[in-house]
Amino acid sequence: MKLHEYQGKEILRQFGVNVQEGRIAKTPDEVRQIARDYGDAVVVKAQVHVGGRGKAGGVKFSPTPDKAYENGEKILGMDIKGLTVNKVLVTKAVDIDAGVEYYIGMIVDRNVQSFTLMASAEGGVDIEEVAAETPEKIVHYRVDPITGLRPYEARDVAIRAGFKGNLNKIADMMVKLSQAALARDAVLVEINPLFVDASGTPLALDTKFEIDDNAMYRHKDLADWREMEAEHPLEIEASKYGFAYVKLDDGNVGVLGNGAGIVMTSLDVVNRAGAKPANFLDIGGGAKAEIVYNAVKLVSKDTDVKAIFINIFGGITRADEVAKGVIQALQDGILTKPVRMRIAGTAEEEAKALLAEVNSPLIQMYPNMFDAAAEAAKEANAASAAASGKTVENK
Amino acid sequence: MGILVNKDSKVIVQGMTGREGASHSRAMKEFGTQVVAGVTPGKGGMDFEGWPIYNSVAEAKEATGANVSIIFVPPAGAADAVLEAAHAGIPLVILITEGVPTVDMMRAVQEVKMLDAQSRESGGEGVRLIGGNCPGLVTNGEAKVGIMPNKIYTKPGRIGLISRSGTLTYEAAKLLNDAGMGTSTTVGIGGDPVIGTTFADVLPMFEADEGTDAIVVIGEIGGADEEAAAEYIKHNMKKPVVAFISGRSAPAGKRMGHAGAIIMGNVGTPESKLAAFADANVPVADTMPEIIDLVKAALSK
């Protein structure tokens, strides 16, 4: 789960990190009021789950309360990469020229089977750019997941990164960052920029924080922070069924299967067949007819989907259960798009018999995944072409 | 022959009395695996379909001489179950559970590695964790310590199989089976970001195994385990290796079902994996059935 800047800051504050003061506003009036309360220049920052909000005009320096109101009016309701800005964080402005900007972050790193701490004196810019252009300017350090980062290790990393300022205070912030990452099951946490003022004191000006979805059961206090409106409506519905579902852009073939690996490969096979997958949907192992029914229902709701490719390898999943689920969807009028499926393994013959009984052109079964995908791609591309043809006529 | 498990392996099941644990205990027994006992804390002394249940792994090991443990414990207790087995001196621990928090896995993997080093230093056989979020192991014709369907393993053969994905392991095993080649050992290493055993850990075992002639590696997007495997193959392996990578058309930044299947920045891309395998002279199949052609070609050289 990705957190907003203000939420990430709230967690870091709980662990004792010195965080730049700020308050949330949902209207321009609230923005102006906060600016008046601070009695100083402020920065108005869009709170949306996308990168590059600064470049998109979602972060604005505001020298006066009236200017803050104006900027609040501009940013609230703004569309950034398809997401509407519903709230802004108003923080006291900092004179960046009176100090330096650094970067610290921790990320789950499978190569070291732990967190890697990254530190760079090149703060205030996108760290991926630094990594691409001047990788030698980032210090990498494996954090012991049992002890967490110790102060002497933090001091060593800070020195190697070339950080100037109060060494003990900066190291202390790094230790607290590590404590927050481990205790709150972070996948990624960054402080960027980490501002060090003229007196050498560090201050977190911006953060990124993402929490491991597998660990959400032990962070129930953060469950309210999950914002349904920021997710695709079909992804929300899928989560109710317990499906692993990802909506994919510009697709026309709905894809579902039993297992992450087989679905990933199904996406590749659809691509090779000349169409584009509209989603990733893993229904899991041992799927019963009802689960398949729900999966077909979900995928059918996606207006991008023109045909559905079902790819099942039956170990514990029975082919006849899959067939029953699809047939039920057809009979209930939910299924209106062609389904092309491959079901290998257990109870294949029973499935064939059930489909023969229904004998609908909408549901066809194939002996291998390539034929099924090719047929689904053909149907989907024909439907897409017909649809775009109509659009042209209408113009 | 084969690696890691065989007909002499004595297996205990942590979480045997749960739904998954029970059904897979039966399937393993049916396969011919020596399943000797179950562990469910609080149910010690119970008889479960003929298997004795113990309160702890230490008790089960003491009573049965078990040397492998397979874990079906739910996510919140899974890492603890791994540590219990490792501290009880079980040399091979297989974690099937999906959805274990990554921080728990980091800690468990580090501790298991420490125990492994200690055991080896004092002349012991070490401790190995396989998984989590994996389908387990099969040595064809001998033993299954996992959740793969039994019927795809009818033909013992001489091809080793290593995979990050469960279902693609089944696909590949069935293809090899149907092509008349069959498999020696299948190792499902798991789809999570932090796992106990990687491709590069398993490859040397297959290289040394007299029952294996060639190895199939089934990778996917995310991380750099395939790159590490390619590096190992390039410098150390004489036996032919054939690879497959799934998720080649997946977009960056989206997690494809497996917690570890995500392209982050320039890490985990199919391009990087393909380049690494090309550099190691490992042919990569574009489709699953092509794996068979590439294995045949490699063996006829």
HADDOCK unambig.tbl for C-alpha pairs under 7 A between the chains (distance, minus, plus):
assign (segid A and resid 110 and name CA) (segid B and resid 193 and name CA) 5.47 0.50 0.50
assign (segid A and resid 110 and name CA) (segid B and resid 194 and name CA) 5.40 0.50 0.50
assign (segid A and resid 110 and name CA) (segid B and resid 223 and name CA) 6.52 0.50 0.50
assign (segid A and resid 111 and name CA) (segid B and resid 224 and name CA) 6.95 0.50 0.50
assign (segid A and resid 113 and name CA) (segid B and resid 106 and name CA) 5.79 0.50 0.50
assign (segid A and resid 113 and name CA) (segid B and resid 194 and name CA) 5.44 0.50 0.50
assign (segid A and resid 114 and name CA) (segid B and resid 106 and name CA) 5.33 0.50 0.50
assign (segid A and resid 145 and name CA) (segid B and resid 106 and name CA) 6.21 0.50 0.50
assign (segid A and resid 145 and name CA) (segid B and resid 107 and name CA) 5.59 0.50 0.50
assign (segid A and resid 146 and name CA) (segid B and resid 107 and name CA) 5.74 0.50 0.50
assign (segid A and resid 182 and name CA) (segid B and resid 103 and name CA) 6.73 0.50 0.50
assign (segid A and resid 185 and name CA) (segid B and resid 103 and name CA) 6.25 0.50 0.50
assign (segid A and resid 212 and name CA) (segid B and resid 101 and name CA) 6.85 0.50 0.50
assign (segid A and resid 214 and name CA) (segid B and resid 99 and name CA) 5.25 0.50 0.50
assign (segid A and resid 214 and name CA) (segid B and resid 100 and name CA) 6.08 0.50 0.50
assign (segid A and resid 214 and name CA) (segid B and resid 101 and name CA) 4.98 0.50 0.50
assign (segid A and resid 215 and name CA) (segid B and resid 101 and name CA) 4.93 0.50 0.50
assign (segid A and resid 244 and name CA) (segid B and resid 257 and name CA) 5.54 0.50 0.50
assign (segid A and resid 259 and name CA) (segid B and resid 167 and name CA) 5.67 0.50 0.50
assign (segid A and resid 260 and name CA) (segid B and resid 256 and name CA) 6.67 0.50 0.50
assign (segid A and resid 260 and name CA) (segid B and resid 257 and name CA) 4.94 0.50 0.50
assign (segid A and resid 260 and name CA) (segid B and resid 258 and name CA) 6.02 0.50 0.50
assign (segid A and resid 261 and name CA) (segid B and resid 165 and name CA) 5.06 0.50 0.50
assign (segid A and resid 261 and name CA) (segid B and resid 166 and name CA) 6.84 0.50 0.50
assign (segid A and resid 261 and name CA) (segid B and resid 167 and name CA) 6.00 0.50 0.50
assign (segid A and resid 261 and name CA) (segid B and resid 168 and name CA) 5.70 0.50 0.50
assign (segid A and resid 261 and name CA) (segid B and resid 246 and name CA) 6.77 0.50 0.50
assign (segid A and resid 262 and name CA) (segid B and resid 167 and name CA) 5.76 0.50 0.50
assign (segid A and resid 262 and name CA) (segid B and resid 168 and name CA) 5.76 0.50 0.50
assign (segid A and resid 264 and name CA) (segid B and resid 246 and name CA) 5.87 0.50 0.50
assign (segid A and resid 264 and name CA) (segid B and resid 247 and name CA) 4.60 0.50 0.50
assign (segid A and resid 264 and name CA) (segid B and resid 256 and name CA) 6.90 0.50 0.50
assign (segid A and resid 265 and name CA) (segid B and resid 246 and name CA) 5.08 0.50 0.50
assign (segid A and resid 265 and name CA) (segid B and resid 247 and name CA) 5.71 0.50 0.50
assign (segid A and resid 267 and name CA) (segid B and resid 249 and name CA) 6.65 0.50 0.50
assign (segid A and resid 268 and name CA) (segid B and resid 247 and name CA) 6.25 0.50 0.50
assign (segid A and resid 268 and name CA) (segid B and resid 248 and name CA) 6.17 0.50 0.50
assign (segid A and resid 268 and name CA) (segid B and resid 249 and name CA) 5.36 0.50 0.50
assign (segid A and resid 282 and name CA) (segid B and resid 257 and name CA) 6.89 0.50 0.50
assign (segid A and resid 315 and name CA) (segid B and resid 149 and name CA) 4.96 0.50 0.50
